[in-house]
Amino acid sequence: MKEGELQPPTKGNLLNKESRDMLPELYSGEELGLNALAQVKFFTPDSNWTWYASEFDGEDTFFGLVSGFEVELGYFSLSEMQEVRGLWGLPIERDLHFEPTMLKELMEEHMQKRRELNIEQAKRYAAGLAQWDQRIIEIVAVGSLAENKKLDLVCTFDPEPAGDAIGFFWIANLLARDEYEQLSQRIGLEHSVDLGFRIGEDIHLPGGEIVRESGEQTRLWPL
């Protein structure tokens, strides 16, 4: 291993004997469902993925709660977690301070975080979009930021797109760059994002609908 390189996680340091002994056998908690206790927590220090293990087969397979693209129960693999790297190349870690917690409580906690959009993260995301496309002069969020599970943004361009096809092309480029550079993940924005745009007085919403007024709006950029 070269000097300065991170030591890859192994079975020994990702799941030590004490943590292994705490985990019930796989399938032993089926009757408990979400009332089962998560005994071990794993996380990516440079991303927003988290795994909570409530059962283990003693070799490689866990069962528990995963918070990633969705928040859901499922199986995950120790050997795969040893290979995974986050946005900055950091390996998955075990939370050394985690206390056993019911899966139901953890699911509610993560779902609530996704419902409560962090306004500062939304502003940072909008600023990133504006930096990518210098024609953007304003970005607003449509709808209630406190209630929406999805972040719907409307961009105002100068000059305006010469038709809706061009507008959607510009928007598609922004979304593609976000997917490539993973801006939303880097800033910890767990909500899915969709983009619309303005042409004159018309607002082309992310779903394709064209309206004159779009209800509640929050200006995100410029501040």
PyMOL CGO cylinders between C-alpha atoms (Angstrom):
from pymol import cmd
from pymol.cgo import CYLINDER

trace = [
    CYLINDER, 0.00, 0.00, 0.00, 1.35, 3.44, -0.95, 0.3, 1, 1, 1, 1, 1, 1,
    CYLINDER, 1.35, 3.44, -0.95, 1.93, 6.10, 1.66, 0.3, 1, 1, 1, 1, 1, 1,
    CYLINDER, 1.93, 6.10, 1.66, -1.19, 8.22, 2.23, 0.3, 1, 1, 1, 1, 1, 1,
    CYLINDER, -1.19, 8.22, 2.23, -3.61, 5.63, 0.85, 0.3, 1, 1, 1, 1, 1, 1,
    CYLINDER, -3.61, 5.63, 0.85, -6.60, 4.67, 2.99, 0.3, 1, 1, 1, 1, 1, 1,
    CYLINDER, -6.60, 4.67, 2.99, -6.56, 1.15, 4.35, 0.3, 1, 1, 1, 1, 1, 1,
    CYLINDER, -6.56, 1.15, 4.35, -9.52, -0.72, 2.85, 0.3, 1, 1, 1, 1, 1, 1,
    CYLINDER, -9.52, -0.72, 2.85, -12.05, -2.03, 5.36, 0.3, 1, 1, 1, 1, 1, 1,
    CYLINDER, -12.05, -2.03, 5.36, -11.84, -5.72, 6.22, 0.3, 1, 1, 1, 1, 1, 1,
    CYLINDER, -11.84, -5.72, 6.22, -14.24, -8.06, 7.97, 0.3, 1, 1, 1, 1, 1, 1,
    CYLINDER, -14.24, -8.06, 7.97, -12.31, -7.49, 11.13, 0.3, 1, 1, 1, 1, 1, 1,
    CYLINDER, -12.31, -7.49, 11.13, -12.45, -3.71, 11.26, 0.3, 1, 1, 1, 1, 1, 1,
    CYLINDER, -12.45, -3.71, 11.26, -15.83, -3.17, 9.58, 0.3, 1, 1, 1, 1, 1, 1,
    CYLINDER, -15.83, -3.17, 9.58, -17.56, -5.76, 11.78, 0.3, 1, 1, 1, 1, 1, 1,
    CYLINDER, -17.56, -5.76, 11.78, -15.63, -6.62, 14.92, 0.3, 1, 1, 1, 1, 1, 1,
    CYLINDER, -15.63, -6.62, 14.92, -16.34, -9.62, 17.16, 0.3, 1, 1, 1, 1, 1, 1,
    CYLINDER, -16.34, -9.62, 17.16, -18.35, -7.60, 19.67, 0.3, 1, 1, 1, 1, 1, 1,
    CYLINDER, -18.35, -7.60, 19.67, -20.68, -6.26, 16.98, 0.3, 1, 1, 1, 1, 1, 1,
    CYLINDER, -20.68, -6.26, 16.98, -20.93, -9.68, 15.36, 0.3, 1, 1, 1, 1, 1, 1,
    CYLINDER, -20.93, -9.68, 15.36, -21.96, -11.26, 18.66, 0.3, 1, 1, 1, 1, 1, 1,
    CYLINDER, -21.96, -11.26, 18.66, -24.70, -8.65, 19.16, 0.3, 1, 1, 1, 1, 1, 1,
    CYLINDER, -24.70, -8.65, 19.16, -26.46, -9.54, 15.91, 0.3, 1, 1, 1, 1, 1, 1,
    CYLINDER, -26.46, -9.54, 15.91, -29.23, -12.18, 16.01, 0.3, 1, 1, 1, 1, 1, 1,
    CYLINDER, -29.23, -12.18, 16.01, -29.24, -14.92, 13.40, 0.3, 1, 1, 1, 1, 1, 1,
    CYLINDER, -29.24, -14.92, 13.40, -30.72, -14.18, 10.01, 0.3, 1, 1, 1, 1, 1, 1,
    CYLINDER, -30.72, -14.18, 10.01, -34.53, -14.67, 9.88, 0.3, 1, 1, 1, 1, 1, 1,
    CYLINDER, -34.53, -14.67, 9.88, -34.75, -14.91, 13.67, 0.3, 1, 1, 1, 1, 1, 1,
    CYLINDER, -34.75, -14.91, 13.67, -36.64, -11.62, 13.99, 0.3, 1, 1, 1, 1, 1, 1,
    CYLINDER, -36.64, -11.62, 13.99, -39.25, -12.07, 11.27, 0.3, 1, 1, 1, 1, 1, 1,
    CYLINDER, -39.25, -12.07, 11.27, -42.11, -11.92, 13.79, 0.3, 1, 1, 1, 1, 1, 1,
    CYLINDER, -42.11, -11.92, 13.79, -40.82, -8.66, 15.24, 0.3, 1, 1, 1, 1, 1, 1,
    CYLINDER, -40.82, -8.66, 15.24, -40.81, -6.81, 11.92, 0.3, 1, 1, 1, 1, 1, 1,
    CYLINDER, -40.81, -6.81, 11.92, -40.04, -3.12, 12.40, 0.3, 1, 1, 1, 1, 1, 1,
    CYLINDER, -40.04, -3.12, 12.40, -39.98, -3.62, 16.17, 0.3, 1, 1, 1, 1, 1, 1,
    CYLINDER, -39.98, -3.62, 16.17, -36.67, -5.47, 15.85, 0.3, 1, 1, 1, 1, 1, 1,
    CYLINDER, -36.67, -5.47, 15.85, -33.58, -3.70, 17.11, 0.3, 1, 1, 1, 1, 1, 1,
    CYLINDER, -33.58, -3.70, 17.11, -30.88, -2.46, 14.78, 0.3, 1, 1, 1, 1, 1, 1,
    CYLINDER, -30.88, -2.46, 14.78, -27.67, -3.49, 16.52, 0.3, 1, 1, 1, 1, 1, 1,
    CYLINDER, -27.67, -3.49, 16.52, -25.03, -2.07, 14.16, 0.3, 1, 1, 1, 1, 1, 1,
    CYLINDER, -25.03, -2.07, 14.16, -24.90, 1.04, 11.97, 0.3, 1, 1, 1, 1, 1, 1,
    CYLINDER, -24.90, 1.04, 11.97, -22.71, 1.50, 8.88, 0.3, 1, 1, 1, 1, 1, 1,
    CYLINDER, -22.71, 1.50, 8.88, -22.39, 4.75, 6.92, 0.3, 1, 1, 1, 1, 1, 1,
    CYLINDER, -22.39, 4.75, 6.92, -20.52, 6.46, 4.11, 0.3, 1, 1, 1, 1, 1, 1,
    CYLINDER, -20.52, 6.46, 4.11, -18.65, 9.48, 5.53, 0.3, 1, 1, 1, 1, 1, 1,
    CYLINDER, -18.65, 9.48, 5.53, -18.71, 11.28, 2.16, 0.3, 1, 1, 1, 1, 1, 1,
    CYLINDER, -18.71, 11.28, 2.16, -22.26, 10.46, 1.08, 0.3, 1, 1, 1, 1, 1, 1,
    CYLINDER, -22.26, 10.46, 1.08, -25.72, 10.07, 2.63, 0.3, 1, 1, 1, 1, 1, 1,
    CYLINDER, -25.72, 10.07, 2.63, -26.10, 6.28, 2.58, 0.3, 1, 1, 1, 1, 1, 1,
    CYLINDER, -26.10, 6.28, 2.58, -26.68, 4.45, 5.87, 0.3, 1, 1, 1, 1, 1, 1,
    CYLINDER, -26.68, 4.45, 5.87, -27.18, 0.78, 6.70, 0.3, 1, 1, 1, 1, 1, 1,
    CYLINDER, -27.18, 0.78, 6.70, -28.65, -0.54, 9.97, 0.3, 1, 1, 1, 1, 1, 1,
    CYLINDER, -28.65, -0.54, 9.97, -28.14, -4.25, 10.61, 0.3, 1, 1, 1, 1, 1, 1,
    CYLINDER, -28.14, -4.25, 10.61, -30.64, -6.15, 12.76, 0.3, 1, 1, 1, 1, 1, 1,
    CYLINDER, -30.64, -6.15, 12.76, -29.71, -9.72, 11.72, 0.3, 1, 1, 1, 1, 1, 1,
    CYLINDER, -29.71, -9.72, 11.72, -26.65, -11.48, 10.32, 0.3, 1, 1, 1, 1, 1, 1,
    CYLINDER, -26.65, -11.48, 10.32, -26.04, -14.93, 8.86, 0.3, 1, 1, 1, 1, 1, 1,
    CYLINDER, -26.04, -14.93, 8.86, -22.60, -15.10, 10.49, 0.3, 1, 1, 1, 1, 1, 1,
    CYLINDER, -22.60, -15.10, 10.49, -20.80, -14.95, 7.15, 0.3, 1, 1, 1, 1, 1, 1,
    CYLINDER, -20.80, -14.95, 7.15, -21.77, -12.19, 4.75, 0.3, 1, 1, 1, 1, 1, 1,
    CYLINDER, -21.77, -12.19, 4.75, -25.49, -11.32, 4.65, 0.3, 1, 1, 1, 1, 1, 1,
    CYLINDER, -25.49, -11.32, 4.65, -27.25, -8.76, 6.83, 0.3, 1, 1, 1, 1, 1, 1,
    CYLINDER, -27.25, -8.76, 6.83, -30.91, -7.86, 7.12, 0.3, 1, 1, 1, 1, 1, 1,
    CYLINDER, -30.91, -7.86, 7.12, -31.99, -4.42, 8.25, 0.3, 1, 1, 1, 1, 1, 1,
    CYLINDER, -31.99, -4.42, 8.25, -32.84, -0.90, 7.17, 0.3, 1, 1, 1, 1, 1, 1,
    CYLINDER, -32.84, -0.90, 7.17, -31.13, 0.91, 4.30, 0.3, 1, 1, 1, 1, 1, 1,
    CYLINDER, -31.13, 0.91, 4.30, -31.36, 4.67, 3.75, 0.3, 1, 1, 1, 1, 1, 1,
    CYLINDER, -31.36, 4.67, 3.75, -30.09, 5.48, 0.27, 0.3, 1, 1, 1, 1, 1, 1,
    CYLINDER, -30.09, 5.48, 0.27, -32.14, 6.34, -2.78, 0.3, 1, 1, 1, 1, 1, 1,
    CYLINDER, -32.14, 6.34, -2.78, -35.10, 5.08, -0.73, 0.3, 1, 1, 1, 1, 1, 1,
    CYLINDER, -35.10, 5.08, -0.73, -35.65, 4.18, 2.92, 0.3, 1, 1, 1, 1, 1, 1,
    CYLINDER, -35.65, 4.18, 2.92, -36.48, 0.49, 2.99, 0.3, 1, 1, 1, 1, 1, 1,
    CYLINDER, -36.48, 0.49, 2.99, -35.92, -2.87, 4.64, 0.3, 1, 1, 1, 1, 1, 1,
    CYLINDER, -35.92, -2.87, 4.64, -33.70, -5.32, 2.83, 0.3, 1, 1, 1, 1, 1, 1,
    CYLINDER, -33.70, -5.32, 2.83, -30.62, -7.50, 2.67, 0.3, 1, 1, 1, 1, 1, 1,
    CYLINDER, -30.62, -7.50, 2.67, -27.08, -6.20, 2.19, 0.3, 1, 1, 1, 1, 1, 1,
    CYLINDER, -27.08, -6.20, 2.19, -23.66, -7.79, 2.00, 0.3, 1, 1, 1, 1, 1, 1,
    CYLINDER, -23.66, -7.79, 2.00, -20.59, -7.35, 4.18, 0.3, 1, 1, 1, 1, 1, 1,
    CYLINDER, -20.59, -7.35, 4.18, -18.25, -8.19, 1.31, 0.3, 1, 1, 1, 1, 1, 1,
    CYLINDER, -18.25, -8.19, 1.31, -19.92, -5.62, -0.96, 0.3, 1, 1, 1, 1, 1, 1,
    CYLINDER, -19.92, -5.62, -0.96, -19.69, -2.94, 1.69, 0.3, 1, 1, 1, 1, 1, 1,
    CYLINDER, -19.69, -2.94, 1.69, -15.96, -3.58, 1.93, 0.3, 1, 1, 1, 1, 1, 1,
    CYLINDER, -15.96, -3.58, 1.93, -15.66, -2.63, -1.74, 0.3, 1, 1, 1, 1, 1, 1,
    CYLINDER, -15.66, -2.63, -1.74, -17.97, 0.41, -1.82, 0.3, 1, 1, 1, 1, 1, 1,
    CYLINDER, -17.97, 0.41, -1.82, -16.48, 3.90, -1.92, 0.3, 1, 1, 1, 1, 1, 1,
    CYLINDER, -16.48, 3.90, -1.92, -18.28, 7.21, -1.55, 0.3, 1, 1, 1, 1, 1, 1,
    CYLINDER, -18.28, 7.21, -1.55, -18.00, 10.38, -3.61, 0.3, 1, 1, 1, 1, 1, 1,
    CYLINDER, -18.00, 10.38, -3.61, -14.48, 11.15, -2.39, 0.3, 1, 1, 1, 1, 1, 1,
    CYLINDER, -14.48, 11.15, -2.39, -13.24, 7.58, -2.39, 0.3, 1, 1, 1, 1, 1, 1,
    CYLINDER, -13.24, 7.58, -2.39, -13.76, 6.99, 1.33, 0.3, 1, 1, 1, 1, 1, 1,
    CYLINDER, -13.76, 6.99, 1.33, -14.75, 3.51, 2.55, 0.3, 1, 1, 1, 1, 1, 1,
    CYLINDER, -14.75, 3.51, 2.55, -17.83, 2.62, 4.57, 0.3, 1, 1, 1, 1, 1, 1,
    CYLINDER, -17.83, 2.62, 4.57, -17.39, 2.87, 8.34, 0.3, 1, 1, 1, 1, 1, 1,
    CYLINDER, -17.39, 2.87, 8.34, -19.10, 1.39, 11.37, 0.3, 1, 1, 1, 1, 1, 1,
    CYLINDER, -19.10, 1.39, 11.37, -20.59, 3.91, 13.79, 0.3, 1, 1, 1, 1, 1, 1,
    CYLINDER, -20.59, 3.91, 13.79, -18.69, 3.26, 17.01, 0.3, 1, 1, 1, 1, 1, 1,
    CYLINDER, -18.69, 3.26, 17.01, -21.17, 5.25, 19.11, 0.3, 1, 1, 1, 1, 1, 1,
    CYLINDER, -21.17, 5.25, 19.11, -24.43, 3.78, 17.80, 0.3, 1, 1, 1, 1, 1, 1,
    CYLINDER, -24.43, 3.78, 17.80, -26.91, 2.51, 20.38, 0.3, 1, 1, 1, 1, 1, 1,
    CYLINDER, -26.91, 2.51, 20.38, -29.37, -0.29, 19.49, 0.3, 1, 1, 1, 1, 1, 1,
    CYLINDER, -29.37, -0.29, 19.49, -32.57, 1.29, 18.19, 0.3, 1, 1, 1, 1, 1, 1,
    CYLINDER, -32.57, 1.29, 18.19, -35.85, -0.08, 16.84, 0.3, 1, 1, 1, 1, 1, 1,
    CYLINDER, -35.85, -0.08, 16.84, -36.01, -0.20, 13.05, 0.3, 1, 1, 1, 1, 1, 1,
    CYLINDER, -36.01, -0.20, 13.05, -39.37, 1.57, 13.21, 0.3, 1, 1, 1, 1, 1, 1,
    CYLINDER, -39.37, 1.57, 13.21, -37.84, 4.59, 14.95, 0.3, 1, 1, 1, 1, 1, 1,
    CYLINDER, -37.84, 4.59, 14.95, -34.97, 4.76, 12.48, 0.3, 1, 1, 1, 1, 1, 1,
    CYLINDER, -34.97, 4.76, 12.48, -37.31, 4.54, 9.50, 0.3, 1, 1, 1, 1, 1, 1,
    CYLINDER, -37.31, 4.54, 9.50, -39.50, 7.34, 10.87, 0.3, 1, 1, 1, 1, 1, 1,
    CYLINDER, -39.50, 7.34, 10.87, -36.41, 9.48, 11.52, 0.3, 1, 1, 1, 1, 1, 1,
    CYLINDER, -36.41, 9.48, 11.52, -35.08, 9.12, 7.98, 0.3, 1, 1, 1, 1, 1, 1,
    CYLINDER, -35.08, 9.12, 7.98, -38.50, 9.60, 6.38, 0.3, 1, 1, 1, 1, 1, 1,
    CYLINDER, -38.50, 9.60, 6.38, -39.01, 12.77, 8.40, 0.3, 1, 1, 1, 1, 1, 1,
    CYLINDER, -39.01, 12.77, 8.40, -35.66, 14.12, 7.24, 0.3, 1, 1, 1, 1, 1, 1,
    CYLINDER, -35.66, 14.12, 7.24, -36.75, 13.59, 3.65, 0.3, 1, 1, 1, 1, 1, 1,
    CYLINDER, -36.75, 13.59, 3.65, -40.03, 15.39, 4.27, 0.3, 1, 1, 1, 1, 1, 1,
    CYLINDER, -40.03, 15.39, 4.27, -38.35, 18.37, 5.91, 0.3, 1, 1, 1, 1, 1, 1,
    CYLINDER, -38.35, 18.37, 5.91, -36.37, 19.94, 3.12, 0.3, 1, 1, 1, 1, 1, 1,
    CYLINDER, -36.37, 19.94, 3.12, -33.34, 21.83, 4.35, 0.3, 1, 1, 1, 1, 1, 1,
    CYLINDER, -33.34, 21.83, 4.35, -33.63, 25.30, 2.84, 0.3, 1, 1, 1, 1, 1, 1,
    CYLINDER, -33.63, 25.30, 2.84, -29.88, 25.90, 3.00, 0.3, 1, 1, 1, 1, 1, 1,
    CYLINDER, -29.88, 25.90, 3.00, -29.20, 22.74, 1.01, 0.3, 1, 1, 1, 1, 1, 1,
    CYLINDER, -29.20, 22.74, 1.01, -31.78, 23.84, -1.57, 0.3, 1, 1, 1, 1, 1, 1,
    CYLINDER, -31.78, 23.84, -1.57, -30.05, 27.23, -1.89, 0.3, 1, 1, 1, 1, 1, 1,
    CYLINDER, -30.05, 27.23, -1.89, -26.66, 25.57, -2.35, 0.3, 1, 1, 1, 1, 1, 1,
    CYLINDER, -26.66, 25.57, -2.35, -28.13, 23.29, -5.01, 0.3, 1, 1, 1, 1, 1, 1,
    CYLINDER, -28.13, 23.29, -5.01, -29.67, 26.25, -6.87, 0.3, 1, 1, 1, 1, 1, 1,
    CYLINDER, -29.67, 26.25, -6.87, -26.37, 28.15, -6.72, 0.3, 1, 1, 1, 1, 1, 1,
    CYLINDER, -26.37, 28.15, -6.72, -24.64, 25.14, -8.26, 0.3, 1, 1, 1, 1, 1, 1,
    CYLINDER, -24.64, 25.14, -8.26, -27.11, 25.06, -11.15, 0.3, 1, 1, 1, 1, 1, 1,
    CYLINDER, -27.11, 25.06, -11.15, -26.65, 28.78, -11.75, 0.3, 1, 1, 1, 1, 1, 1,
    CYLINDER, -26.65, 28.78, -11.75, -22.89, 28.34, -11.84, 0.3, 1, 1, 1, 1, 1, 1,
    CYLINDER, -22.89, 28.34, -11.84, -23.22, 25.67, -14.52, 0.3, 1, 1, 1, 1, 1, 1,
    CYLINDER, -23.22, 25.67, -14.52, -25.43, 27.79, -16.80, 0.3, 1, 1, 1, 1, 1, 1,
    CYLINDER, -25.43, 27.79, -16.80, -24.65, 31.52, -16.87, 0.3, 1, 1, 1, 1, 1, 1,
    CYLINDER, -24.65, 31.52, -16.87, -27.96, 32.24, -18.65, 0.3, 1, 1, 1, 1, 1, 1,
    CYLINDER, -27.96, 32.24, -18.65, -29.86, 31.54, -15.42, 0.3, 1, 1, 1, 1, 1, 1,
    CYLINDER, -29.86, 31.54, -15.42, -30.88, 34.76, -13.68, 0.3, 1, 1, 1, 1, 1, 1,
    CYLINDER, -30.88, 34.76, -13.68, -33.27, 33.34, -11.06, 0.3, 1, 1, 1, 1, 1, 1,
    CYLINDER, -33.27, 33.34, -11.06, -34.27, 30.00, -9.53, 0.3, 1, 1, 1, 1, 1, 1,
    CYLINDER, -34.27, 30.00, -9.53, -37.37, 29.56, -7.37, 0.3, 1, 1, 1, 1, 1, 1,
    CYLINDER, -37.37, 29.56, -7.37, -38.81, 26.54, -5.58, 0.3, 1, 1, 1, 1, 1, 1,
    CYLINDER, -38.81, 26.54, -5.58, -42.48, 25.85, -6.32, 0.3, 1, 1, 1, 1, 1, 1,
    CYLINDER, -42.48, 25.85, -6.32, -44.78, 24.66, -3.54, 0.3, 1, 1, 1, 1, 1, 1,
    CYLINDER, -44.78, 24.66, -3.54, -44.25, 24.26, 0.19, 0.3, 1, 1, 1, 1, 1, 1,
    CYLINDER, -44.25, 24.26, 0.19, -40.68, 23.35, 1.06, 0.3, 1, 1, 1, 1, 1, 1,
    CYLINDER, -40.68, 23.35, 1.06, -41.86, 22.00, 4.42, 0.3, 1, 1, 1, 1, 1, 1,
    CYLINDER, -41.86, 22.00, 4.42, -44.34, 19.53, 2.91, 0.3, 1, 1, 1, 1, 1, 1,
    CYLINDER, -44.34, 19.53, 2.91, -42.95, 18.50, -0.47, 0.3, 1, 1, 1, 1, 1, 1,
    CYLINDER, -42.95, 18.50, -0.47, -41.16, 15.19, -0.80, 0.3, 1, 1, 1, 1, 1, 1,
    CYLINDER, -41.16, 15.19, -0.80, -39.66, 16.41, -4.08, 0.3, 1, 1, 1, 1, 1, 1,
    CYLINDER, -39.66, 16.41, -4.08, -37.88, 19.67, -4.88, 0.3, 1, 1, 1, 1, 1, 1,
    CYLINDER, -37.88, 19.67, -4.88, -39.55, 21.35, -7.89, 0.3, 1, 1, 1, 1, 1, 1,
    CYLINDER, -39.55, 21.35, -7.89, -37.48, 24.24, -9.21, 0.3, 1, 1, 1, 1, 1, 1,
    CYLINDER, -37.48, 24.24, -9.21, -38.25, 26.79, -11.93, 0.3, 1, 1, 1, 1, 1, 1,
    CYLINDER, -38.25, 26.79, -11.93, -35.36, 28.50, -13.72, 0.3, 1, 1, 1, 1, 1, 1,
    CYLINDER, -35.36, 28.50, -13.72, -35.56, 31.90, -15.42, 0.3, 1, 1, 1, 1, 1, 1,
    CYLINDER, -35.56, 31.90, -15.42, -33.10, 32.31, -18.30, 0.3, 1, 1, 1, 1, 1, 1,
    CYLINDER, -33.10, 32.31, -18.30, -31.79, 35.42, -20.05, 0.3, 1, 1, 1, 1, 1, 1,
    CYLINDER, -31.79, 35.42, -20.05, -32.14, 35.21, -22.96, 0.3, 1, 1, 1, 1, 1, 1,
    CYLINDER, -32.14, 35.21, -22.96, -35.27, 33.08, -22.70, 0.3, 1, 1, 1, 1, 1, 1,
    CYLINDER, -35.27, 33.08, -22.70, -35.34, 29.77, -24.57, 0.3, 1, 1, 1, 1, 1, 1,
    CYLINDER, -35.34, 29.77, -24.57, -36.85, 30.17, -28.05, 0.3, 1, 1, 1, 1, 1, 1,
    CYLINDER, -36.85, 30.17, -28.05, -39.56, 27.60, -27.44, 0.3, 1, 1, 1, 1, 1, 1,
    CYLINDER, -39.56, 27.60, -27.44, -40.36, 24.86, -24.95, 0.3, 1, 1, 1, 1, 1, 1,
    CYLINDER, -40.36, 24.86, -24.95, -38.25, 22.24, -26.75, 0.3, 1, 1, 1, 1, 1, 1,
    CYLINDER, -38.25, 22.24, -26.75, -35.12, 24.34, -26.24, 0.3, 1, 1, 1, 1, 1, 1,
    CYLINDER, -35.12, 24.34, -26.24, -36.11, 25.06, -22.65, 0.3, 1, 1, 1, 1, 1, 1,
    CYLINDER, -36.11, 25.06, -22.65, -36.46, 21.39, -21.84, 0.3, 1, 1, 1, 1, 1, 1,
    CYLINDER, -36.46, 21.39, -21.84, -33.13, 20.73, -23.60, 0.3, 1, 1, 1, 1, 1, 1,
    CYLINDER, -33.13, 20.73, -23.60, -31.39, 23.26, -21.33, 0.3, 1, 1, 1, 1, 1, 1,
    CYLINDER, -31.39, 23.26, -21.33, -33.06, 21.71, -18.28, 0.3, 1, 1, 1, 1, 1, 1,
    CYLINDER, -33.06, 21.71, -18.28, -32.08, 18.20, -19.37, 0.3, 1, 1, 1, 1, 1, 1,
    CYLINDER, -32.08, 18.20, -19.37, -28.44, 19.30, -19.61, 0.3, 1, 1, 1, 1, 1, 1,
    CYLINDER, -28.44, 19.30, -19.61, -28.53, 20.58, -16.03, 0.3, 1, 1, 1, 1, 1, 1,
    CYLINDER, -28.53, 20.58, -16.03, -30.07, 17.37, -14.72, 0.3, 1, 1, 1, 1, 1, 1,
    CYLINDER, -30.07, 17.37, -14.72, -27.54, 15.28, -16.64, 0.3, 1, 1, 1, 1, 1, 1,
    CYLINDER, -27.54, 15.28, -16.64, -24.66, 17.28, -15.17, 0.3, 1, 1, 1, 1, 1, 1,
    CYLINDER, -24.66, 17.28, -15.17, -26.13, 16.88, -11.68, 0.3, 1, 1, 1, 1, 1, 1,
    CYLINDER, -26.13, 16.88, -11.68, -26.26, 13.13, -12.20, 0.3, 1, 1, 1, 1, 1, 1,
    CYLINDER, -26.26, 13.13, -12.20, -22.66, 13.09, -13.45, 0.3, 1, 1, 1, 1, 1, 1,
    CYLINDER, -22.66, 13.09, -13.45, -21.18, 15.37, -10.78, 0.3, 1, 1, 1, 1, 1, 1,
    CYLINDER, -21.18, 15.37, -10.78, -23.59, 14.20, -8.04, 0.3, 1, 1, 1, 1, 1, 1,
    CYLINDER, -23.59, 14.20, -8.04, -24.13, 17.72, -6.71, 0.3, 1, 1, 1, 1, 1, 1,
    CYLINDER, -24.13, 17.72, -6.71, -27.23, 16.78, -4.72, 0.3, 1, 1, 1, 1, 1, 1,
    CYLINDER, -27.23, 16.78, -4.72, -25.39, 13.93, -3.00, 0.3, 1, 1, 1, 1, 1, 1,
    CYLINDER, -25.39, 13.93, -3.00, -22.33, 16.05, -2.24, 0.3, 1, 1, 1, 1, 1, 1,
    CYLINDER, -22.33, 16.05, -2.24, -24.41, 18.63, -0.39, 0.3, 1, 1, 1, 1, 1, 1,
    CYLINDER, -24.41, 18.63, -0.39, -26.55, 15.97, 1.34, 0.3, 1, 1, 1, 1, 1, 1,
    CYLINDER, -26.55, 15.97, 1.34, -29.81, 16.84, -0.47, 0.3, 1, 1, 1, 1, 1, 1,
    CYLINDER, -29.81, 16.84, -0.47, -31.93, 13.71, -0.02, 0.3, 1, 1, 1, 1, 1, 1,
    CYLINDER, -31.93, 13.71, -0.02, -34.98, 14.98, -1.94, 0.3, 1, 1, 1, 1, 1, 1,
    CYLINDER, -34.98, 14.98, -1.94, -35.37, 14.15, -5.60, 0.3, 1, 1, 1, 1, 1, 1,
    CYLINDER, -35.37, 14.15, -5.60, -35.16, 17.20, -7.86, 0.3, 1, 1, 1, 1, 1, 1,
    CYLINDER, -35.16, 17.20, -7.86, -37.08, 18.23, -10.98, 0.3, 1, 1, 1, 1, 1, 1,
    CYLINDER, -37.08, 18.23, -10.98, -36.68, 21.40, -13.02, 0.3, 1, 1, 1, 1, 1, 1,
    CYLINDER, -36.68, 21.40, -13.02, -38.99, 23.70, -14.94, 0.3, 1, 1, 1, 1, 1, 1,
    CYLINDER, -38.99, 23.70, -14.94, -38.47, 27.06, -16.67, 0.3, 1, 1, 1, 1, 1, 1,
    CYLINDER, -38.47, 27.06, -16.67, -40.15, 30.34, -17.67, 0.3, 1, 1, 1, 1, 1, 1,
    CYLINDER, -40.15, 30.34, -17.67, -40.95, 31.70, -21.09, 0.3, 1, 1, 1, 1, 1, 1,
    CYLINDER, -40.95, 31.70, -21.09, -42.61, 35.10, -20.88, 0.3, 1, 1, 1, 1, 1, 1,
    CYLINDER, -42.61, 35.10, -20.88, -45.45, 34.86, -18.38, 0.3, 1, 1, 1, 1, 1, 1,
    CYLINDER, -45.45, 34.86, -18.38, -45.74, 31.09, -18.81, 0.3, 1, 1, 1, 1, 1, 1,
    CYLINDER, -45.74, 31.09, -18.81, -44.20, 28.75, -16.26, 0.3, 1, 1, 1, 1, 1, 1,
    CYLINDER, -44.20, 28.75, -16.26, -43.35, 25.33, -17.69, 0.3, 1, 1, 1, 1, 1, 1,
    CYLINDER, -43.35, 25.33, -17.69, -43.55, 23.08, -14.65, 0.3, 1, 1, 1, 1, 1, 1,
    CYLINDER, -43.55, 23.08, -14.65, -41.39, 19.95, -14.28, 0.3, 1, 1, 1, 1, 1, 1,
    CYLINDER, -41.39, 19.95, -14.28, -44.33, 17.67, -15.08, 0.3, 1, 1, 1, 1, 1, 1,
    CYLINDER, -44.33, 17.67, -15.08, -44.94, 19.41, -18.43, 0.3, 1, 1, 1, 1, 1, 1,
    CYLINDER, -44.94, 19.41, -18.43, -47.90, 21.55, -17.34, 0.3, 1, 1, 1, 1, 1, 1,
    CYLINDER, -47.90, 21.55, -17.34, -47.89, 25.23, -18.41, 0.3, 1, 1, 1, 1, 1, 1,
    CYLINDER, -47.89, 25.23, -18.41, -49.35, 27.74, -15.96, 0.3, 1, 1, 1, 1, 1, 1,
    CYLINDER, -49.35, 27.74, -15.96, -49.34, 31.49, -15.32, 0.3, 1, 1, 1, 1, 1, 1,
    CYLINDER, -49.34, 31.49, -15.32, -49.32, 31.24, -11.53, 0.3, 1, 1, 1, 1, 1, 1,
    CYLINDER, -49.32, 31.24, -11.53, -47.76, 28.33, -9.64, 0.3, 1, 1, 1, 1, 1, 1,
    CYLINDER, -47.76, 28.33, -9.64, -48.84, 29.08, -6.07, 0.3, 1, 1, 1, 1, 1, 1,
    CYLINDER, -48.84, 29.08, -6.07, -46.31, 29.33, -3.29, 0.3, 1, 1, 1, 1, 1, 1,
    CYLINDER, -46.31, 29.33, -3.29, -42.76, 30.13, -4.42, 0.3, 1, 1, 1, 1, 1, 1,
    CYLINDER, -42.76, 30.13, -4.42, -39.48, 30.49, -2.57, 0.3, 1, 1, 1, 1, 1, 1,
    CYLINDER, -39.48, 30.49, -2.57, -36.59, 32.32, -4.18, 0.3, 1, 1, 1, 1, 1, 1,
    CYLINDER, -36.59, 32.32, -4.18, -33.39, 30.27, -3.86, 0.3, 1, 1, 1, 1, 1, 1,
    CYLINDER, -33.39, 30.27, -3.86, -31.02, 32.12, -6.19, 0.3, 1, 1, 1, 1, 1, 1,
    CYLINDER, -31.02, 32.12, -6.19, -29.79, 34.83, -6.33, 0.3, 1, 1, 1, 1, 1, 1,
    CYLINDER, -29.79, 34.83, -6.33, -30.03, 35.52, -2.61, 0.3, 1, 1, 1, 1, 1, 1,
]
cmd.load_cgo(trace, "trace")
